[in-house]
């Protein structure tokens, strides 16, 4: 896998930290490679542009139990956060 951008420091909120680490790491690999998961076409396009111009990147995934979680990489690429949508 070739990363399209640096994740910076990777952290998780309390809710997202309950998702198994293997699930989170698999999603992080997808996020870093440009597979934005379950986002709209508009958000997909915004993410593609964000890789080029340094804006915030948001991906959405589901754990096998159906739990939806997001991965957000900040525009300055200083950090990437795993979080549940209700923790935003």
C-alpha positions in Angstrom: 0.0 0.0 0.0 1.3 3.4 -0.9 0.1 6.2 1.4 -1.2 9.3 -0.3 -0.5 11.5 2.8 0.9 11.3 6.2 -1.5 10.6 9.1 0.5 12.4 11.7 -0.2 11.3 15.2 -3.0 8.7 15.2 -5.5 8.8 18.1 -8.9 7.4 19.0 -11.8 8.8 21.0 -13.2 6.7 23.8 -16.0 5.2 21.7 -13.8 4.4 18.7 -11.2 2.8 21.0 -13.7 0.0 21.8 -13.6 -1.2 18.1 -11.0 -3.9 17.7 -7.5 -2.6 16.8 -7.3 -4.9 13.7 -10.5 -3.3 12.3 -9.2 0.2 12.9 -5.8 -0.5 11.3 -7.4 -2.0 8.3 -9.6 1.1 7.9 -6.6 3.3 8.4 -4.8 1.6 5.5 -7.8 2.2 3.3 -8.0 5.8 4.4 -4.4 6.5 3.7 -4.6 4.8 0.2 -7.6 6.9 -0.9 -10.4 4.4 -0.3 -12.8 6.8 1.6 -15.3 4.1 2.5 -19.0 4.9 2.9 -19.0 8.6 2.0 -21.1 10.4 -0.6 -19.7 11.1 -4.1 -19.4 14.7 -3.2 -17.3 13.9 -0.1 -15.2 11.5 -2.2 -14.4 14.3 -4.6 -13.7 16.7 -1.7 -11.3 14.1 -0.2 -9.5 13.6 -3.5 -9.0 17.4 -3.8 -7.9 17.6 -0.1 -5.1 15.2 -0.7 -3.8 17.6 -3.3 -4.4 20.9 -1.6 -4.0 20.1 2.1 -7.6 20.2 3.4 -9.2 18.0 6.0 -9.9 14.4 4.9 -12.9 12.4 6.3 -13.6 8.7 5.7 -16.4 6.6 7.0 -16.4 2.8 7.6 -18.4 0.2 9.4 -17.1 -2.5 11.8 -18.4 -6.0 11.3 -20.9 -5.5 14.1 -22.4 -2.5 12.1 -20.8 0.2 14.2 -20.1 3.2 12.0 -16.9 5.1 12.6 -15.1 8.0 11.0 -11.4 8.7 10.4 -10.5 12.4 10.1 -7.1 13.6 9.1 -6.5 17.3 9.9 -5.6 19.7 7.2 -2.1 20.3 8.5 -1.6 16.4 8.7 -0.6 16.7 12.3 -3.1 14.1 13.4 -5.6 11.5 12.4 -8.5 10.6 14.7 -10.8 7.6 14.9 -14.2 8.6 16.2 -17.8 7.6 16.3 -20.2 10.0 14.5 -21.9 11.0 17.8 -18.5 12.0 19.2 -17.9 14.7 16.6 
